[in-house]
Amino acid sequence: MKKRSPHILIEDQFSSKAKDLRHFYDRAFANPRATDSKRFVWDYWHVPDQYTLVRTPAYHYFPQKLYMSFHKELVMWGRNNLGCWDISPPWLSYYVDGCKQEFHSDVPHGPWAYVYSLTVGKNFTGGETKILKPEVLSYWNSFRRQDHHELEQLVDHIPAKFNRLTVFDPRYPHGVTEVRGTQDPRQARLVIHGWFMEPKTYIEGTIPAARAEKKLNETFSVLSELLAHFEPAQGTVSLRLMIGSNGRVRDIKFMTNTLLTRQGEVPTELNRSILKLYRLVEFPTSRGTTRMTIPLIFSE
């Protein structure tokens, strides 16, 4: 997993089902004169000055067995890396000439958004996922008169590369740059997209979940008291804990951390305190090693 920045995660060569998903889509559009039912399920979604794309529910479009194999890969990735147990019903969308999304945010849907690309070749311009950089959202705090700002200093652009999963914090204004150059759905920007939902600790190993959750609830109470000593921060954290059979934490790290203060600054001391607090947790003893992914959602 590559981190473009704390709020953007990229996983290339993500799914073992990428070629099968793409092959099914291509067959449906192979003959433009055909009247297959799969050609009549698409919704042309146009909201003036905001959204223009063609979409359909992904879970209805693909064969059930094929879709569920991909769905399981995506859900398990979210549990392991984000501590999110499920995904929202995903959309399958294609973007031909003139399609785009202007900047918007999706906070109510889930703590992380994702875009999974099935785009092949590059028969168009545009089609990148665009996300405003943190420096723009706290512009005057990071502004220096000698700085020269152009588009690449203000916006992250992530190309729709085949079999690429892009995950990002949906609080950041984001969209899709306008596609130009093709009217053929087989040459379009093609993506599956939605949100990771239901943050909850994911446990793999021999510590019973109920006993682990009891200890984590006690730790969260301590964390709540600890937060009173720090400047308020907002964001999403996922912690990875490796726990030995003796119940002690052998290794701990942030899998994700988008915490920022009101001034748009990284709360370094708070981050250190979080790691220290969870490193000292003593879990019940067990027969072997346990791995936990713990999500923490911070809001003022």
N, C-alpha and C positions, 0 to 999 in steps of 0.2 A: 504494500500500500504506500503510495506516494502522498505527501502532504504539500499541496501548492501553498497553503498557508493554514493556520489553525482551523479555519472554517471551511476549507475545501480539501476533500480527500478524493484521490483518484486511484482506481484499481483497474489496470489494463489486463487484457486476456482474462476477463472475469468469469464467464460462464462456459461450461462444457456443452451447452445447448445452443450456442450462438449460431452455428452454421445451420442447424436444423430449423431454428426459428426463422432465420433469414430465407432459407429455401422454401418454407411454407408460404411466406409472404410473396416471394417472387413468382411462385406458381399461380397464385391468385390473380396476378396482373400480367401473366405471360401473354395472354391473347386479349387485346383491348376490345375486341368485338364479342367476347364471351359474356354470358349472363349468369355466371356463377353467383350464388347467394352471398359469398364473401365480398362481392363488389358493392353490395347494397347496404352495408352496415355502417358506412362511414358518415360522420357528422362534420360538415364544414362549419367550424366554429369561428365566428367573426364578431368581435366587440370593437367598435370604432376606437382607434387610437390606443388599443390595448392588446388584443389577441387576434391572430389570424392563423389558423392551422386546420388540419383535417385529422379527426381522432375517432377512436372506437375503444370500448373496454377490452383490454388485452386478454383478460381471463375468459372472455366469451369468444374471442377471435381465433385463438390457436386451439389445436386439439387438446383435450383435457390432460392427457398423460404428459404431453410435451410441455404444456404450460406449467403444470404442477411441479415438474422436475426443475424448471427454471425458478419458479416461485420458492421452492424449498431452498435453493442455493442463496437466493436473495435474503430470505428471512433468516437463515442461519448466519449469514455474513453480518446482518444487523444485530443479532444476539451476541455474537462473538466480539464485535468491534465497537458497538454503540450501546449495548445493553437495551436494545429495543426489540420487543418480542414479536412484532408483526409489522405489516405494511398496509397502507390504504389500498383499496382496489385500484390497480394501476391502469393508466391509459397507454394505448399504443397510438402514436401520432406520426404523421408524415408532413413534411414542409416542402412545398414546391414554390415556384417563383412568386414572390410577394408575401410569403408566410413569415411570421415573426411573432415575438412577444416583447412588449415594452416592459420597462422596469416595474416590478411589483414585489410584494412579500407575502408569505404564506404561513405566518406564525400559528394560526389556530389548527392547522392540519396535523402537525407533528414536529418534534424537535429537529429532525433532519429531512431534507428533501433529496431525491435522487433522480438522475437521468442515466438510463442505460442505452447505449447507442448500438443500433444494428445497421448503421449507415455504411455502405460500401463505396469505394472510389471517392472521387470528389468532382462531380460534374456540375458543381454550382459554387458560387461564392457565398460567404456568410454561413449561417447555421450554427455559430458557436454559442455555447452557454455563456452569458455575460453576467458578471457579478461585481457590484461596486466594491472597491477596496475599502478597508477600515479607515484609511487615512482621509477618504472623502467624507465619511460619516462623522468624523471629528476633525474637520478640515483645519480650523483655525488653531487647534492644539498642536498640529504637526506642521503647520505652514512656516516656511522660511522664505524670505524674500529672494534669496539667490536660487531657489529651486525653479526648474523649468518643467512645467506639467503639460503633458500631452495625453492622448487617450490611454496608452499603455500604462501610464502612471496612475490613472484614475479607475480603470476597469480591468478586471481579470477576464480573459477570453479562453474558454476551454473547447477545443475542436471536438466535433462529434466523430471520434475515431471508432471503427468497428470493434465491438466487444469491450468497450470501455464503460466502466461504472464511475460516474461522478456524483459524489455526495457532498452536500453543502448545508450550512446553517441558513434556513429559509428566512431568518429575520433580515438578512442582508438583501437589499433590493437586487433583483436578478431578472433576467429575461433571455431572449434568443435573438441574435442579430438577423436581419432580414436576409432570406434566401433569394438569390438571383441566378437564373441561368437554366432552369429545367422545369418542365411541366410533367415529366414522366415520374409516376410514383416509385418506379424501380430505381430511379436515379436521385431520389429525394433524400433529405435528412429524415431518417427513420429512428425513432426512440421509444422506449418504454419508460414511463416516468410516474412518480408518485411521492409518497412520504413514508418514512419509518416512524412507527407509532408504538404506544404502550411501553414506555421505559420501565424496566423491571430487572432486578439482578438476575444474571444468567450464570448458573452454576454447573460446572462439569467436574465430576470427581466423587469422592467418597464421603464428604461431609453431608449429613442429612440437611435438606433444604430448610426445613422448619427451624432447626437449631441454628443454622447459619443466619437466617433472616432475623431471629431473635437478637443475635449478637449485633447484626447490622443496624437494627432499629435502635439499640442502645447507643451505638456509635453515632448515628444520625442525630440523636438528642444532644450529644456532646457537641457535635458540629454546629447545631443550631445556636447553642450558647456561645460557641467560639466566634460565630459570625458577627456578634454584637461588637467585637473589638476591631472590626475592619470596616473600611469604607464599603458601602453597598456595591455589589457587582451583579451583573446579569450574564447568563450564558448557560452552556451545557457542558458537562464533564462526564467522561466515562473512564473509570479506573480499571486496570487489569491487575488482579492479585493472584500470585502463585503461593499456595499455602501447603506446607509440609504436613506429614502425618502427625506431627506433634502439635498441630494447630497454629503454629506461628507463621507469619508472613515471610516468605523467603525472597520474594521480589515484588515490586510494585512500580507501576508507571501509568502515565496518562495515555490512554489510547486516543482520546480527543479532549480538547480543552478550549472553549471559546469565551472564557470569562473575560469581561472588560468592565472597568469602572465607569461611572457617569462621564468622566473626562476622556473615555476611550483608551485608557491605559491598562496594560496587563497587570493584574494584582499579584505580583511576584511573591510577597510574603504570605498571602492567603493560599496560594498554590503550594508553597512549602509546608504550610500548616496542615493542609488537607493530606498531603502525602505522609507527613509525620503521624497524624492521627490514625490513619488506616494502617500504616506500617506496624503500629504497636497493638493492633487488635489481636486478641488471642481467641481463636476459634476452637471448637471442640476437637479433640483428637480423633483420628480416623485411620483407615487401613492404608491410605496412600495419599498421593498429591491431588489437590483440588485447585481448579482454576475458576476465578470469578471475574465477571465483567459487571461493574457497578455503575449505573447511571445516576447523576446528580443534576437536577435542574435548579438553577438559581434565578430568582426574580425578586425585584425590589418590592 
